[in-house]
Amino acid sequence: MTDYINPKQIISVTLDGRILSIIVFSLFFSWILAFPFEGQVLYAVSAQYNIDPHSMVFGSIAAHLIGLVSSGLVIKSIKAAKRLMLGTVVLCIAGTSAFFFIPSFIWNISLWALSFLAGGCVAAWGFYLKAFTPTKQRIKTTADGLIYSNILMILMNTVAIQLSPTGGLAMLLFILAAALFFVARLPESAPAYKQPSAKEESKPVSPFKPLAFLCLFIIVITINSGLMYQVINPAFAHHEWLVSWYWAVPYVFALYVMKNLPARTSRAYILYVGIAMIGFAFIAFMALDRSVASYLVVDTLMLGACGVYDLFWWSILGEMLDFGKNPARILGVGLAANVLGVLLGGMIGNEIIASDPQTLKTSVLALVVVFVILIILPLLHRQLSMLLDNHAYLTLFSDKSQEKRIEAVKSVVQINQLTERESEIVGLLLRGRTYKMIASELFVSENTVKTHIKNIYSKLNIQSKAQLINLISGNDSSSLYQ
């Protein structure tokens, strides 16, 4: 007799797991942002002892990168992920406590070791993101985690800078203790009803090429973040009170807006708005003085753009988790690209500041990065559209009801006089099938499928699947005649 699974129980289990995973991520990630990863609490504690923390911080970022990449090699189950998280949080509590004492070599060893473990811990969280958040909801889960972690970071930064570095450290320990409490309550297995996805079982598309493009994009765009840490932030450090709390506010606001945009809003266009914001931020940094008003302009433009782009690639990585059995590997590699970009940007920023006190080279370099992004983004969009057929940033076709989808496809078929076989292939393409899968389903060779697709594109006067989706997702059939 088959056991009955109550849908309400499924929803409850998934919801509880999702909420717990967001809480754990928010708490632990806020510790990372406030302390080892260019954290203002670390800078405040170092300043208390007149220590230059830059070498310690760069070593910490490098260790974090290694931890992200290596996690997928050793963590291969959700149970192992939980054990790593528990052990890491305990060690982070012990390692952070060392900073209550006078500086010594223990500071460096603790920070680098904890950063390495923290990288593995964040990558391992991918198991919970995959198991307890449905694919199309991962953009909301990642947005929630980033929003709450940055709010907590702002609070800890403010305490450390405005009140006491020791108070900031105490808050870090409290956050880690709370994280330990909730990590202990994470389930050690995926929900019983959770079966491997069709994507994972059949492996219809290899995510390697799109992931490689995405990582290149992440590295290039986060070079700006590294420049921001090493060039922009220090230039406005004399506005200590404002910088301590306002720094990440535009980032949080951008995440909130992007998360709550109506489903039919095209987020793809907002990516280009984000590029423009980055360019204007560095132009303003070069042209304006170092007043409060200038800081508000520069920081709002830069961090707002960072919020747009971070949610983009975080949510893309979230959906890519369905294309492999080890989510820690995919998430770890993607986040390592982010860390590498920050590390490169920071190193370049330090060199520029040493040779160019007026920071002209910084803005020129940043604008070069903007132009490189403009070149990469269309290529990235094409690769991701082939893998993720209905991601919020890529296409609106999935937002249509089933009836409207069918009507749209029929309109294209009738207007452009596609054959029955060509119309079948159009339907399969729109459901995310690859050439190999279509050939298998229609019992024809892959070369035959390619020939049909070439004819389809010729009749529709298009050149890619992304253009086919855009054509199908037109608001009215009259646009198909143009």
N, C-alpha and C positions, 0 to 999 in steps of 0.2 A: 504494500500500500504506500502510495506516494505521500510524503509529509506535506501538509498544507502550509504555505508561507503567506502570512498575513501582510498585505501591502503596507499597512500602517506600521507594522513592526520594521519593515525594510526602511521606510522613510525615517523612522525614529532612530534606527541604528546608524544610518548614513548621516543624519543631521547631527547626532551626538558626536560621531567620529569627526565630522567636518568642523564643528565648533571647537572641539578639543584640539584638533590639529592647528586651527587658526590661533587659539590661545597660546599653545606651545611655541609656535613659530614667532608670534608677536613678541612674547616675553624674551625668548632667547636671541632673536635677531636684534632686538633693541639693545641688548647687552653688547652684541658685536658692533653695532653702529656707534654706541656711546663709548666703547673702550678700545678693543684691539684694532678696529678698522678705521683709522684716522679719527678716533673718538675724542671728543672734547673733554671728557672726564680724564682720560689719560694725559692729554695736554695740560690740563689744570693741575693734576698731581705732579707732573714733571716740572712745571713752572714753580711750584711750591719749593722745590729743591734746586732751582736754577739749572735744570738738566735740559739739554737739547734732545728731544725724543725722536728726531727724524730717522736716524739709523735704526732705532728700535722699531719704529712704525713700518719702515720699508721691509724689514725682516719679517714682521708680523703679517704684512699683506702677502709676501711671497709664500710664507708657510700656509696661509689660508688658501692660496691658490693650489698648492700641492695637495692639501687635504680634500679640496673639492674634487680634484681629478682622480685621486686614489680611492675615494670612498666606494665607487662602483665596482672596484676590483675585489673588495673584501666583504662588502655588505650586499647580500643577495636575497634577503627576505625581510618581511616587515618585522618579524621577531628580532632579527639581528639589528635592524634599524632602531628599535626601541631600546635595546640593550646599549647600543652605542650612545644614544641620546642620554640615557640615565647616567652612564659612566662619565660622559663629557660634562654634563651639568655639575656633577659632584666635584670633578677636578677643577672646573671653572670657579666654583665657590672657593676651593682651597687656593688656587692660583691668584685669584683676585684679592684674597685676604693678604697676600704677601706685600701688596702695595700700601698697606697701612704702616709698614716698617720702613726704615731708612733705605735709600737706594743701594742695590748691590747687584752682582751678576745674576742673582735669582730673578730679578725683574725681567731681564732679557730672556732667560730660559723659560720662565713661566709664560710670558707673553707669546713667544714663538710656539711653544708646545700647545698652549690653549688655542691659538689661532689655527694650527693644523687640525686639531680635534674638532674645532668649531666648523671648519670647512666640511669635514666628513659628516658632521651632524646635520648641517643644512642640506647637503645633497641627499642624505638618507631620508630626510623629511619628504622627499619625492614619493616614497612608498605610501605615505598617508594622503598626500594630495591625490594620487592616482586612485587609491582604494575607496576614499570616502567623499570625493567630490566628482559628480558626473562631468563628463568631458566638457560640455558647453557651459558649465558653471564655474570652471576653473579660473576664468578671468575675474570673477567676483571674489573667489577665495584668495587669489594672489593679491588683489586690490585691498581686501580687508587686512590681510597680514602685513602688507607694506604700510598701510595707513596707521594701524594701531602701533606697530613697532616704531614708526617715526614720531608719533605723538609721545610715546614713552621716552624715546631718545631726547626729544626737546625738553621734557621735564627734567631728566637727569642732567643734561647739559646746563640748564638754567641753575639748578641747585649747585653744581660743581663750580660754575663760573661766578655766579652772583652771591652765593652764600658761603660754601666751603667745599674744597676738593674732597675732604674727608666725608662730608655729607653726600657728595656724589658717589663715592665708593660704597658708602652704606646703602644707598639706593640700589646700586648694582647688585649687592649681595641679596637684598630683599627681592629684586626681580628674579635672580637666579633661584632663590628658594621657592618662589611661586612657580617658576618653570619646572622645578623638580617635582613639586606637588602634582602638577597637571601631566607631566610626562609619565609619572607612575600610573596614571589612570588611562593612558592610551591603550587601546586594544592591541593584542599581540598577533592578530591575524586579520585578514580582510573579511568583510561580511560573508556569511555562508552562501548567500545568493549570488555573490560576485563571481562570475565566471570570466575566464580570459576573453578579451574582446575579439571580434572577428578580425580586426586589424592585426592584433597580436598573433592570432592563430595562423592566419593565412599569409601574414607579412606581405600584403599586396604592394607596398611601396617601401623602399629603403629610405630611412630618414637621413642617411649620411650626407648626401649632397645638400639638401635644404638646411640641415644642421650646420654644415660647414659654412654656407653662405650667411646663416644667422649669426654664427660666432664671429665671422669677419665683420659683419655689421655692428655687433655689440662692441667688439674691440675698438673699432674706429670711432663710434659715437661716444664711448665712455672715456676716450682720451680727453675729451672736454671736461669730464668729471675730475680727472687727475689734475688738469690745468687749474680747475676751479679750486681744488683743495690747496694747491701749492702757490697759486698766483693771486686769484681773486679774493679768497677769504683772508689771507694775511694783509692784503691792501686795505681792507676795511676793519681790521682787528681793533682799531682804536675806538670803534663804536661798540664797545664790549657788551653793554646791556642789550642793545637791539640785536646784535649778531647772535647772542646766546640763545634767543628764542625764535627770532623771525626766520633764521636761515632755512629751515625745512618746511615752513608754513606753505609757501607756494607749491611745493612738491606734494604735500598732503592734499591741498585744495585741488590740484590737477588730477590726482588719482581719484578723488571723490567724484569730480565732474565726469571723468571718463567712465567710471564704473556705472554711473547712473544715467548715462545718455540713453535716449529712446533706442529701442532695438533697431529701428530702420535708419538711424543716423550712420552715415558713412564715416567710420573712424580713419579710413585710409587717407582721406584728405587732411585730417588733423595731423597726421605724421608730417606732412609738408609744412603745415603751420608751425609745428615744433622745430623743424629745421630753420625756418625763418627766425623764430624766437632765439635760437642759439646764436645765429649770425648777428642779430641786433644786440644781443647781450654783450658780445665781445666788442662790437663797434661802440656801444655805449661805454663800456669799460675803458676803451682807448680815448674816447672823446670827452667824457665827463670828469669832474673832479672826484674827490674822495669824501663827499658830504653824505649825510643821511639820505637825502633825496636820491642821490646817485646810487647808493647801495640798494635802496628799495627797487629802483628800476632794473639794475643789473641782476640782482638776486631773483626777483620775480620772473624775469624773462628766462634766466638760465634754469632755475629749479622747476619752473612750470614745464619747460620743455623736457627736463629729465623725468618728470612724472609721467608725461605722455609716452615717452619712449620706454621707460622701465616697465610700465604696465604692458606695453606691446610685446616686448620680448619675453617677459615673465609668463604672460598668458600663452604665447606661442609654445614655449618650452613645456608648459602644463599640458597642452594638447598633444605634444609630441610623445609624452609618456606612454600613450597607447600603442606606440609602434615598437615597443621593446619590452622584454620581460624584467629588465632591471632599470627602474626609473631613476635610481640614484646615479647611474652612469650618465644618462641623458641630462638630468638636471645639473649634475656636477660639472659636466663639460661646458654647458651653457653659461653657468654662473662663473666658471673659471675664466671664460672669455671676458666677462664683465670686470673681474678683478685684474686680469692682465691689462685691460684698457686703462684702468685707474692707475696701475703701477707704471705703465709706460708714460701716461700723461703726467704723473707726478715727477718722474725722472726728467722728462723733457722740461717741465715747468721749473725744476730746480736749476737746470743748466741755463735756461733763458733768463731767469732772475739774476743769476750770477753775472751774466754778460750784458743784460739789457734792463737796467733799473726802471726805464720808462715803460716797459712791458709792451712795446710796439710789436716785437716779434711774436708775443703770445697771441695777440689778436689776429695777426697775419696767419699764423699757424692754424688758429681756430677756424678762420674763414676757409682755409684750404681743406680742413676736415669737413666743413659743411658741403663744399663742392664734391668731395669724394663720396659723402653720404648720398647726395643727389644722384650720383652715378650708380651706386650700389643698390639703392632702394627699389627701383623698378625690377632689377634682376632678382632681388630677394623676394619681391612680391610674386613674381612668376613662379619661382621655385616653391614657395609656401602654398600658393594656390593649387599646385599640383598635388600637394600632400594633404592640406587641410581645406576641404572644399567649401566650408561654410564658417570659417572663423570670423569673429566680429570685425576685425581690422581688414579682412581681405575681400569679402563679397557679401552682398545682401540677398543672394538668391535663396538661401536657406530660410530667410525671414518670411518668405511667401508661404501661404497655406498650400497643402498638397494639391487642392483643386486649381489654384492659380499657377502652380508650377506646371501642371499638366497642360493647362490652357496656353501658357507661354511657350512650351515646347511645341505644341500643335501649331501655334501661329507661325513659328519659325519653319516648321516642316512644310506647311501648306504654302506660305508666301514664297519660300525659296525652292520649292519643288524638290525636296529631298526624297530619295527612295525609301522604301520600307526598311531596308537594311541600314541605311544611313541614319534614319530616325532612331532605330534601336541603339546604334552606337552613340548618338547624341545623348540619349537617356542614360546609358551606362557611364559615359564620361562625366555627366553631371552628378552621378552617384559616387564619384571618386574612384572608379575603376581605372586600372592601368591598361596599357595596350596588351600586355600578356594576359591579364584577367579577362579582357573582352574577347580575345582570341579563344581562350579556353571555354568561355560561356557560349560562344557562337559557333564553336567547332570549326574555326578557320585558322589560317596561319597568321602570325604576328605581322608579316609583311602585307597581307591582305587588309588587315585592320588599318595599318599605316596608309595604305592607298585610299581606303574609304575616308579616313580622316582628312587626308590631303584634299579630296574632292569636296568634302563638307566645308572645309575652311575656304576653299575657292568659291563655292556657291554663296557662302555667307560674307565673303569679302573680309575675312579675318585671318589672323595668323597664330592664334594661341588659344588654349583652353580658358585662360583668364578673360580674353575678349569674348569667347562664347558665353561665359557666365554673365558678363556684363550685358551682352545682347539679350539673353533670356530674361535678365532681371530688369529690363526696361519697364517703365511704368505703364506704357500703353503700346499696343501692337503697331500703331502708326509709325513708331520710331524704327520699326524693322524695314520699312520701305526705303529709308534714307540710305 
